[in-house]
Amino acid sequence: MLLGHQLSAREWPDQGLDVDGLRASGWRPVPFRQFVLKIHGRCNLACDYCYVFESADQSWRARPAAMPAETIRRVADRIARHATAHGLDEVEVVLHGGEPMLAGLDLIDSAVREMRAAAPAGCRVGVTMQTNGVLLTRRALDLLGGHDVGIAVSLDGDRTGHDRHRRYANGRGSHAAVMRALDLLAGPYRPLYRGLLCTIDLANDPLRTLDALLESEPPRIDFLLPHGTWSEPPPGREPHGTGTPYADWLITVFDHWYGNRPRRAGIRYFEEIINLLLGGHSRSENIGLSPVALVVVDTDGTMQQVDTLKTSFAGAPETGLSVHDHDFDAALRHPGVVARQIGLAALCDTCMGCPVRDVCGGGAYTHRHQAGRGFQNPSVYCADLRKLIEHIGDRIRRDLATLQGRSR
């Protein structure tokens, strides 16, 4: 982990981003509003694309399996102090992992109570959980429902598509167990259901994947591009090639989704792009230029940048800070956090000259990394992002022109 930290110190933004100069010019950070708690750092699945266990960063091995009760109390206190200092009326706590359900119901119950009990008057603490779903029983859902904990589940499509990657350590697929959980969420526990998270696999048919995701009638679907960098490209993506396999996959889904009424679920990635094209602001760290107001706390209390940075190099998410010794304002001064809050100032020359710059925003920060150069590069998905955004933009413009013609 130390070696990775030393490497990052030779790359942008650790080297080359003048945080003191930004502050002197009047720039101020946006306070954190989303706190991702790695309440359990191990997993009961062995997904082959997992950025926690299968990436260059293996720091999970040296950290506690579960977040200790004392650390949870410290996190709750730090969040409360941050909310008070910045006058926040709402924050979101995301129970994450590994697999958060491995923490056990008693620890989850205690953690949610701690977060809300510590909150200052007038500040609402929303709690959600990102889970693989296989441990969601009626007993677990009763507890989570009692705390109004929203639940998002990872599902990569039909049985074949899902089980290609999301398997137990013995090679057995997890699709059947996930679907049992989704039957509960789509039924008696529907108020808790927040949606599905699907990592794109080019080997999966896009429309068959969409149909499989819609079976449980999720309120929202979030498609994720597989994590990769210029140094370690994602599957099927030639960094300097002209092909756009991920744009082509997503465009097939978009055209089907956009052209059908009523839409059976929201698709976050498309909705964010449409919102940006119409002049709105991004609510996602993966698209647009809005400041990222998220911080991760690992099981040992260390504060981290977005944890997907683990795919870049060992130590990439580290800030050198901990809830045991630092408040969250200290993390707001970290170059890596600042880089994800300064919008245009974090983009490279290639991005600055791009016609979809303000919508793309350089794409996900993680996907910009190149060994020796750091994060001031276009996304490894640059060609895909431009093609997808331009396609969606063309559809929106045609529809707006049709509506204007009808109103005359």
C-alpha positions in Angstrom: 0.0 0.0 0.0 2.9 2.4 0.8 4.5 1.6 -2.6 1.2 2.6 -4.3 1.0 5.8 -2.3 4.5 6.7 -3.3 3.7 6.1 -7.0 0.6 8.3 -6.9 2.7 11.1 -5.3 4.6 11.3 -8.7 1.4 11.7 -10.7 -1.3 14.2 -11.1 -3.2 15.3 -9.0 -0.8 14.6 -6.1 1.8 16.3 -8.1 0.8 19.3 -10.2 -2.6 20.3 -8.6 -2.1 23.5 -6.6 -4.8 23.1 -3.9 -3.5 26.1 -1.9 -3.6 28.2 -5.0 -7.2 27.2 -5.7 -8.2 28.2 -2.2 -6.3 31.5 -2.5 -8.2 32.3 -5.7 -11.5 31.8 -3.8 -12.4 28.2 -4.7 -14.1 26.3 -1.9 -14.8 22.6 -1.7 -18.4 21.2 -1.6 -19.0 19.3 1.7 -19.5 15.6 1.7 -23.1 14.5 1.6 -22.7 10.8 0.8 -20.7 8.5 3.2 -19.9 5.0 1.9 -19.3 2.7 4.9 -17.4 -0.5 4.2 -19.2 -2.1 7.1 -17.9 -5.5 6.1 -14.7 -6.0 4.0 -15.1 -9.6 2.8 -17.6 -11.2 0.4 -19.5 -14.4 0.0 -19.1 -14.3 -3.8 -16.0 -14.4 -5.9 -17.0 -12.2 -8.9 -14.1 -12.2 -11.3 -14.3 -8.5 -12.1 -14.5 -7.2 -8.5 -12.5 -4.1 -8.0 -12.0 -4.8 -4.3 -10.6 -8.3 -4.4 -9.3 -8.7 -8.0 -7.6 -5.4 -8.6 -4.0 -4.1 -8.1 -4.9 -2.9 -4.6 -5.0 -5.8 -2.1 -5.1 -3.6 1.0 -8.4 -5.4 2.1 -6.2 -8.3 3.4 -4.7 -6.1 6.2 -8.0 -4.6 7.3 -10.6 -5.9 9.7 -13.3 -8.1 8.2 -16.0 -6.2 9.9 -16.1 -2.5 11.0 -15.6 -2.5 14.8 -18.3 -0.9 16.9 -15.9 1.8 18.1 -15.1 2.7 14.5 -18.8 2.9 13.7 -19.3 5.3 16.6 -16.4 7.5 15.4 -17.8 7.6 11.9 -21.2 8.6 13.2 -19.6 11.4 15.3 -17.5 12.6 12.4 -20.5 12.7 10.0 -22.5 14.6 12.6 -19.7 17.2 13.1 -19.4 17.6 9.3 -23.2 18.1 8.9 -23.2 20.7 11.8 -20.1 22.5 10.4 -21.7 22.9 7.0 -25.3 23.3 7.9 -26.4 20.1 6.1 -30.1 19.2 6.3 -29.6 15.8 4.8 -26.8 13.2 4.3 -26.8 9.7 2.9 -25.0 6.7 4.4 -24.4 3.8 2.1 -23.7 0.4 3.7 -21.2 -1.2 1.4 -18.5 -3.9 1.3 -17.3 -6.5 0.4 -20.8 -7.7 1.2 -22.5 -5.6 3.9 -24.9 -8.3 4.9 -22.0 -10.4 6.2 -21.7 -7.9 9.0 -24.7 -9.5 10.6 -28.1 -8.0 11.5 -27.0 -6.9 15.0 -24.1 -4.9 13.7 -26.2 -3.4 10.9 -29.0 -2.5 13.4 -26.5 -0.9 15.7 -24.8 1.0 12.9 -28.0 2.6 11.6 -29.0 3.6 15.1 -25.6 5.2 15.7 -25.7 7.2 12.5 -29.1 8.6 13.2 -28.7 9.1 16.9 -25.6 11.2 16.4 -27.1 13.4 13.7 -27.7 17.1 14.6 -31.2 18.4 14.9 -32.7 19.1 11.6 -30.4 16.8 9.6 -32.0 13.7 8.1 -29.8 10.6 7.7 -30.9 8.5 4.8 -29.5 5.0 4.7 -29.2 2.7 1.7 -27.4 -0.6 1.1 -25.6 -2.0 -2.0 -25.7 -5.8 -1.8 -25.3 -8.9 -3.9 -28.7 -9.9 -2.5 -28.0 -13.6 -1.7 -28.4 -13.0 2.1 -31.6 -11.0 1.9 -34.1 -13.1 3.9 -37.5 -12.0 5.3 -35.9 -11.6 8.7 -33.2 -9.3 7.3 -35.7 -7.3 5.2 -37.9 -6.8 8.3 -35.0 -5.3 10.2 -33.9 -3.1 7.2 -37.5 -2.1 6.6 -37.9 -1.1 10.3 -35.0 1.4 9.7 -36.2 2.4 6.2 -33.0 1.3 4.6 -33.2 1.4 0.8 -31.8 -1.6 -1.0 -30.0 -1.8 -4.3 -29.0 -5.2 -5.7 -26.3 -6.2 -8.2 -27.7 -8.2 -11.1 -26.0 -8.6 -14.5 -28.9 -9.9 -16.5 -30.3 -13.4 -17.1 -28.9 -16.6 -15.6 -26.2 -17.1 -18.2 -25.1 -13.4 -18.2 -25.1 -13.0 -14.5 -23.5 -16.3 -13.6 -20.6 -15.8 -16.1 -19.0 -13.5 -13.5 -21.0 -13.4 -10.3 -20.2 -16.8 -8.8 -19.4 -18.4 -5.5 -15.8 -19.4 -4.8 -16.7 -23.0 -5.8 -17.8 -21.8 -9.2 -21.5 -22.1 -8.6 -23.6 -19.2 -10.0 -25.5 -16.8 -7.7 -28.4 -15.9 -10.1 -31.0 -18.2 -8.4 -30.3 -16.8 -4.9 -30.4 -13.2 -6.2 -33.8 -13.8 -7.9 -35.2 -15.2 -4.7 -34.2 -12.0 -2.9 -35.7 -9.9 -5.8 -39.0 -11.8 -5.5 -39.2 -10.4 -1.9 -38.1 -6.9 -2.8 -40.5 -6.7 -5.7 -43.3 -8.0 -3.5 -44.0 -7.4 0.2 -40.9 -5.3 0.7 -41.2 -3.1 -2.4 -41.0 0.2 -0.5 -37.3 -0.7 0.2 -36.4 -1.5 -3.4 -34.1 1.2 -4.9 -33.0 -0.6 -8.0 -30.5 -2.7 -9.8 -26.8 -2.3 -10.6 -25.6 -4.0 -13.8 -22.0 -4.2 -15.0 -22.0 -4.4 -18.8 -20.6 -7.5 -20.5 -20.3 -7.2 -24.3 -20.9 -11.0 -24.5 -24.4 -10.5 -23.2 -27.2 -9.5 -25.6 -28.2 -5.9 -24.6 -32.0 -6.3 -25.0 -32.0 -9.8 -23.4 -30.1 -8.3 -20.5 -32.6 -5.4 -20.2 -35.6 -7.8 -20.3 -34.0 -9.8 -17.5 -33.4 -6.8 -15.4 -37.0 -5.6 -15.8 -38.4 -8.9 -14.5 -38.5 -7.7 -10.9 -39.9 -4.3 -12.0 -37.1 -2.2 -10.4 -37.7 1.5 -10.0 -34.3 2.2 -11.6 -31.5 0.4 -13.4 -27.9 1.6 -13.3 -25.6 0.3 -16.0 -21.9 0.4 -15.2 -19.0 0.3 -17.6 -16.4 -2.3 -16.5 -13.6 -0.7 -14.6 -10.3 -0.2 -16.5 -7.6 2.3 -17.3 -5.3 3.2 -20.1 -2.7 0.9 -18.6 -5.1 -1.9 -17.9 -8.0 -1.6 -20.5 -11.4 -3.0 -19.8 -12.5 -6.1 -21.8 -13.0 -5.4 -25.5 -11.8 -1.8 -25.3 -8.7 -1.0 -27.4 -7.5 2.3 -25.8 -6.4 3.9 -29.0 -8.7 2.0 -31.4 -11.6 3.5 -33.3 -14.2 0.9 -32.3 -17.0 1.8 -29.9 -18.3 -1.5 -28.6 -19.7 -0.1 -25.3 -21.5 2.8 -27.0 -23.0 0.4 -29.5 -24.3 -1.9 -26.7 -25.7 1.0 -24.7 -27.3 2.7 -27.8 -29.2 -0.5 -28.5 -30.6 -0.4 -25.0 -31.2 3.3 -25.1 -33.2 3.2 -28.4 -35.4 0.4 -27.0 -35.9 2.1 -23.7 -36.4 5.6 -25.0 -38.8 4.6 -27.7 -41.2 2.7 -25.5 -44.1 4.1 -23.4 -44.6 3.8 -20.6 -41.0 3.1 -19.6 -41.0 0.3 -17.1 -38.0 1.6 -15.2 -35.6 4.6 -15.1 -32.1 4.0 -16.4 -29.9 6.3 -14.5 -27.0 6.7 -17.0 -29.4 7.8 -19.8 -31.4 10.0 -17.5 -28.2 11.8 -16.3 -27.1 12.4 -19.9 -30.5 13.7 -20.9 -30.6 16.0 -17.9 -27.1 17.4 -18.8 -28.0 17.9 -22.4 -31.0 19.9 -21.3 -28.9 22.1 -19.1 -29.2 20.4 -15.8 -26.6 19.2 -13.3 -25.2 15.7 -12.9 -26.1 13.7 -9.8 -23.6 10.9 -10.7 -19.9 10.8 -10.3 -19.6 8.9 -13.7 -20.8 11.7 -16.0 -20.8 15.5 -16.1 -18.9 18.1 -14.2 -20.7 18.4 -10.9 -18.5 18.2 -7.8 -18.3 14.8 -6.3 -19.4 14.9 -2.7 -18.7 11.4 -1.7 -16.2 9.8 0.7 -15.5 6.2 1.6 -14.7 4.9 5.1 -13.0 1.4 5.2 -13.5 -1.1 7.9 -10.5 0.2 9.9 -11.8 3.8 9.7 -9.5 5.0 7.0 -10.9 7.7 4.7 -10.7 7.0 1.1 -11.5 8.6 -2.2 -13.9 6.7 -4.5 -13.0 3.0 -3.9 -13.1 2.0 -7.6 -9.6 3.7 -7.8 -8.3 0.4 -6.5 -8.2 -0.7 -10.2 -5.6 2.0 -11.0 -2.8 0.9 -8.7 -2.1 -0.2 -5.1 -2.9 2.6 -2.7 -4.7 4.8 -5.2 -7.8 5.5 -3.1 -5.8 6.3 0.1 -5.9 9.7 1.7 -3.6 9.0 4.7 -6.5 10.1 6.9 -8.7 8.2 9.5 -11.9 8.9 11.3 -10.0 8.1 14.5 -7.7 11.1 14.0 -9.2 13.5 11.5 -12.4 15.2 10.6 -13.9 14.9 7.1 -12.9 18.5 6.3 -9.3 17.2 6.2 -10.3 14.9 3.3 -11.8 17.9 1.5 -8.2 19.2 1.2 -6.8 16.0 -0.3 -5.7 16.6 -4.0 -7.6 13.5 -5.2 -10.8 14.7 -3.6 -10.2 18.3 -4.9 -9.6 16.9 -8.4 -13.1 15.5 -8.5 -14.7 18.7 -7.3 -13.1 21.3 -9.7 -14.9 20.4 -12.9 -13.3 21.8 -16.0 -10.0 22.5 -14.2 -9.4 18.8 -13.8 -9.8 18.0 -17.5 -6.9 17.5 -20.0 -6.4 19.4 -23.2 -8.1 16.7 -25.3 -11.3 16.9 -23.1 -11.3 20.7 -23.2 -11.5 20.7 -27.0 -14.3 18.1 -27.2 -17.8 19.1 -28.3 -19.5 16.9 -25.6 -17.1 18.1 -22.8 -19.7 19.5 -20.5 -21.9 16.4 -20.7 -19.2 13.8 -20.6 -17.1 15.7 -18.0 -14.2 13.3 -18.7 -16.2 10.3 -17.7 -15.6 8.4 -14.5 -12.4 9.6 -12.8 -11.1 6.1 -12.3 -11.1 5.4 -16.1 -8.8 8.3 -16.8 -5.7 6.8 -15.2 -2.5 6.1 -17.1 0.6 4.9 -15.3 3.2 7.7 -15.2 0.7 10.4 -16.1 -1.9 10.1 -13.4 -5.5 11.1 -13.9 -5.3 14.1 -16.2 -6.3 12.2 -19.4 -9.4 11.4 -21.3 -11.4 8.4 -20.2 -10.3 5.1 -21.7 -13.9 5.0 -22.9 -13.5 8.4 -24.6 -14.8 7.2 -28.1 -17.7 5.3 -26.6 -18.8 8.2 -24.4 -18.7 10.7 -27.3 -20.7 8.4 -29.6 -23.3 7.6 -27.0 -23.8 11.3 -25.9 -24.0 12.5 -29.5 -26.6 9.7 -30.3 -28.8 10.6 -27.3 -28.4 14.3 -28.1 -29.6 13.8 -31.7 -32.7 11.9 -30.4 -33.5 14.7 -27.9 -33.0 17.5 -30.5 -35.3 15.7 -33.0 -38.0 15.2 -30.4 -37.8 18.9 -29.3 -38.0 20.1 -32.9 -41.1 17.9 -33.4 -42.7 19.3 -30.3 -42.0 22.9 -31.3 -43.4 22.2 -34.7 -46.7 20.9 -33.2 -47.0 23.9 -31.0 -47.0 26.4 -33.9 
